[in-house]
Every structure is written in structure tokens, then in C-alpha cells.
């Protein structure tokens, strides 16, 4: 009788355990991270010769690797150019963006006095530099004309 009870108890336990497992639950999907809108830094741009300025939410200068920022258009003596500025989270992030941009420039030349680069993007000359959390630059001016403007602009980024 004892052995019969033990066998019955063992059968009950085996059937109670069951071999079917609950259906696998899907891992919760993280909510899509909303990109932070860029900070409007238009106050940092010089007003002389400025034609327009805009805040671009994403892909500054139509570059997939750049977040949003400000772009101003300037005209003087028949020449037109763009001046741009974006503020990243920190200086390291800005330095990485500078390096990414440098890799997209043809014949990129290092500018040790500014810690930036000058090269061509398509047919357009581009002068870029980093200062702290900022990435700034000029598109459409030769190096000799962009350099003094870049020095003045860098002074505004304190």
C-alpha cells in the first residue's frame, strides 16, 4: 500500500509539473528616442552682411552625420557664403563631429592655429573648427578669407 501511494504521488507530481512551458514573452521594445532639438545660437552670428539665418533641426548642411544647428547666409562684394554653428553635448562629441567632417573633405589640410581643417566639399571650399562643445565653420570662402572671420567667430563662442 505504501509503495502504491508513493507511485501515485510520483505520478501526480510528474503530471503537475507538466512539460509545456508558457509562451515566450516578447522583450519590451524601448520607446524611440526623440532627438533633442538644436539650441538656437543665432545670437552668436555677426549681423554685418547677413542675408538670412535659420535653425536646422537635423542634417546641418545636408550632411547625414551632422545634427541640427544654425546656418547663416552672407553676401559681400558679390561673394556669398554660409556660416554654420552647432552645439553638441560636450567637447568630445564636437571633436568627433569635426573628425567625421574632415573625412568628408577632399584635400583636407590641418589648421594648427585653429585646431580645424580646410578642404573642399564637392566644389565648395569649407573651413571648419571646433571650440569646446561647438563645431563651426564657413562654406564658400577661400581659406585666406575664411581665416580672419573664423578667428572673430571663435571669439564669440565663449
DAMOPE-V251750 format. One record per residue. OMEGA is omega in whole degrees, 0 to 359 (none if undefined). NEAR is the number of other ideal C-beta (glycine too) atoms within 8 Angstrom. Layout:
omega = {OMEGA/OMEGA}
near = {NEAR/NEAR}
This chain:
omega = {178/181/177/179/179/179/180/180/178/178/179/181/179/180/180/179/179/180/181/179/180/181/181/179/178/177/180/180/177/179/179/181/178/179/178/178/180/178/179/181/185/179/183/183/176/182/181/178/180/179/180/174/179/175/181/183/183/177/177/182/181/178/182/184/181/172/180/179/180/174/177/176/181/174/176/177/177/178/174/179/177/174/184/181/172/179/178/183/181/183/180/179/178/179/178/177/177/180/177/181/179/180/177/179/174/180/181/181/180/179/187/181/180/184/182/183/171/179/179/176/190/177/186/175/182/177/182/176/179/173/183/181/183/167/185/177/183/176/177/179/173/185/184/178/182/186/180/178/179/179/178/181/179/179/179/186/178/none}
near = {4/5/6/7/8/8/8/8/8/8/8/8/8/7/7/6/6/5/4/4/4/5/4/4/5/5/4/4/5/5/4/4/5/4/7/4/6/13/5/7/10/9/5/9/14/8/4/4/7/11/8/6/10/7/10/11/7/7/10/13/9/4/9/4/7/14/11/12/15/16/12/14/11/11/8/6/3/4/9/7/11/11/13/14/14/15/9/11/4/7/8/6/10/15/9/8/15/14/8/10/16/11/7/8/14/6/6/10/8/6/12/5/4/10/8/13/14/13/12/10/9/4/3/8/12/13/16/14/15/14/9/7/9/12/15/15/13/13/13/9/12/6/10/5/9/14/11/7/11/15/9/9/14/11/7/9/11/3}
